[in-house]
Amino acid sequence: MTITPALEADTAPAALHGPEIELRSTIGVELVDHTASDLAVVRAARVSTAGEQAHREERGDDYLAGLIRYLMRSRHGSPFEHNSLTFLVHAPIFTIRHMMRHRMWSFNEESARYKDLKNVFYVPDRDRALRQEGKPGHYQYVPGSDHDHELLSTSASASYRAAFREYQRMLDAGIARELARMVLPVATYSTVYATCNARSLMHFLGLRTNRADAAYVSHPQREIELVAEQMEQEFARLMPLTHAAFEEFGRVSP
């Protein structure tokens, strides 16, 4: 998967509206490295009975699928930890903070202490449900009107321009980046390396996707769900038997 280009840009003259900013509705996820395979899961499980011969075993897909289904069904989770997947994620800061709630992952994020942040900010596209109804824990999200979307985009753009103007003004005056950044909103785009194993990824997917067929239906914010959906595509491609078992047994991490 590749990081997608900007959907639109606010290019109004700076003299009229403040500094030029770029508005994006896209969230990008790219698989940059991995050691992920169904065979590795089976070899990790087989070491308990095959010992030093486990890593030399070659088995057919039927055997692999059967053992992986048994491990998933029985909640034997540790064999799913002997692999890694590293993703490059380009998303608004508030979405990256959602990712960092998952403490069994490793993260390295671009630093606003060491580099100037770009003038790129998030606005949802017109497919994004904008209205929230119900009580905490029982929210329903429904589409907004064209007026709702225009209000959100206009208000956000004005706020972003003002924030970026003050950020740039402080940098130009010699204020340290680590202090100037404090005026920027959490809708500012950032980039992060995120590494996990398959067991941690399944836990992430169980919480960060909305699937009616899941044993425990979750209701994540749509922006983090976009991250999860793209990661799941890569997971299903690299470890199809593990992914199939994850689906079969309710999308619950073992």
N, C-alpha and C positions, 0 to 999 in steps of 0.2 A: 504494500500500500504506500501511496505517496502523499506528502503534504500538499493539500490543494491550495490553489491561488486565492487571492482575495476575491470576495464576491462583489464588493463595491467599494468605492473610495469617496470620501468627502473632500472635494477639491475646491471648495469655495475660497475666494481670495482671502488671504490672511488679514488684509486691511479691514475687511468687512466682518469676518466671523472669528478671527483669531488664527492660530497656526493651522496649517493643513494637517489633517489626520486621515488615517485609513481605517475603514470599518470592514470587519470580516464576520461572516456567519459560519465559517468552516472550522472544523476541528480535525486535525490531522494526526494519524498514528502510522508509524512505519516500523516494521520489524527490522532491526539492524544486526541482530546476532542471536544464535540459539544453540542449544545442545538438547533438543527435544525430540523424543521418539517413543513410540509404543514399546519397542523392543527393550529400551532402557528400563521402563517400568517393570517389565517381566523379569529381566535379569536381576534387578534389585530385589524383587520378591523371591526369586528362586535361590538366592544366596542362603536363605534360611535352611534349605534342604539339600542344595547341590554344592554348597561351599565354594571352593576355589574354581570349580568348573562352571559356575553360573554365567560368567561373562563370556564363555566360549560357546554357549548353547545357541543354536539356530533353530527356531521353531516356526511352523507355519502360522498363517493368520488365524486359523480356527483356534489353535491352542492359545495364541496371544489374546484373542478376543474373549475366550472363555475365562482365562485367568484374570484379565483386567475386569471383567464383569463381576467375578467373585470378589476381587479386592474392593471394588466400588460398593457392591451390595453389602459386604461385611464391614465396611468402614475401616479397612486396613489402609491407612493413608500414607504412611512413610515411603512406600515404593514410588509414589508420585512426586517425591521431592528431589529425586536424583537427576535433575535436568535444569535448564535455565532458558528463559526467553527475555531478551532485552528489546524494549521499544523506545523509539524517539517520539515524544508526544508534543505537539504544538497546540496550545489551548489557552483560554483565559486563566488567569491566576486562580480564580475561585474554583475552577474545575480541577486544576492541579492540586489544590489543597484537599479536595475530596479524595483524590488518589492517595495522598499522603496519610490519610486515616488508616490505610492498610499497612500495618507496621511490620509485616513479614516481607515487605518489598525493600529494595534498595533504590535510592534516588540520588541523582545529581542534576541540579537545576542551574540554568543560566543565572548569573549573579548581577544584580543591579548595583552592587558595591564596586564591581570591576569594569563594567561596561555601561554605556548609555543605552537605555531601553528605546525601542523603536516606537513610533507614533501609531501603533496598530492596536485597535480596540474591538471588542466583541459586541455585536448586536445580533439577536436571533433573526432567522429568516421568517418568511410569512407562513411556513408550515408549523412553526412552534406555537403550542398552546400558550396563551398569555394570561388567562384568567384562572384564579384559584378559588375553589368553592369547598366548603366543609370545614371540619374541625381538625386540629393537629392530629396526625396519625391516620386520618380518613379523608385526605384531600382528594378532590377531583379536579383535573385540569381540563379546561374547555377552550376552544379556539376564541381568539379575540376578533374584533372588527378591524376593518382597514384603519379606522380612526385610532384604535388602540395601538396598532403597530406604528402608525405615524407619530403618535404621542411618545411612545417608548423610544423610537429612533431619534426624534428631535430632541427630547430631554437628555438622552444619553449622549448625543453628539455635542450638545452645548456643555455638558459637564466634562466630557473628555477634552474638548478644546481648551477649556479653562484650566483644567488640571495640567495638561501638557504644556500650556503656555507658562505656568508658574514653575513647572519642573525645569523647562529649558532656561527660564530666566535665572533660576538659582545656579544651574550648571554654568551659564555664561558668566555669572558673578564670582565663580570659583568655589561655591558651596560643594562640599563633598558629596559624591554620588549617593553614599549610604544614608545621607540626610535628605537630599533632594527627592529621592524616590518616595518619600512618605506621603507626598500629595497625590500620587498616581492611584487610580481606582483598581479594584480587583478584577475588572474587565480587561485590563492590560494583558496582551498576549505574552506568554513565556514559553520556554522550551525545556523539556526535562528528559533525561535518560531514566527509564524505569525498568528494573530487572526483578523477576520473580521466578518461582518454580511452578509446575503445573498444579500442584495442590493449592498454593496460594492464589493462582489465577482462577481456579474454579470457585474458590471462596469469593473472590472479587466479582466474578460473573454472576454468582448467585444473588449477590446484594445489589449489583449495579445494572441489572437488566430487569425489565418488566415482562415476565412470561406467565401467561395464565396456566400453563401446564407444569409450572414449578411446584415442588412440594411446599415451599414457603414463598408466596408471591411477594415480590418487593416492588417498591414504587420510587425509584431513584429520580433525581433531577435529570432532565433530558440531556443536558450537556455531558454529564459523566457517562450516561448510557451510550452516547455516541462513541466515546472512547472505548467502552466495554465491547460494543458490537464489532468494532474494527479489530480489537484484540482477539475476539472469539473466532473471527474468520481465519486468522492465522493459526490459532490453536487447533481448530478443526482440520486445517490443511496438514499441519505437522504431526498431529497425534489423533488421527481419525477414530481409532478404536477407543481410546480414552475419552474422547469427546462424545462418542456415541453412548458409552456407558454412563457418562455424566448426564446426558439427556434422559436416558432410560430410567435412571434412578432418582429423578426428581430435581436435577440440577443442584444437588447438595454436595459440597466438597467432602470427601471421605476423611 
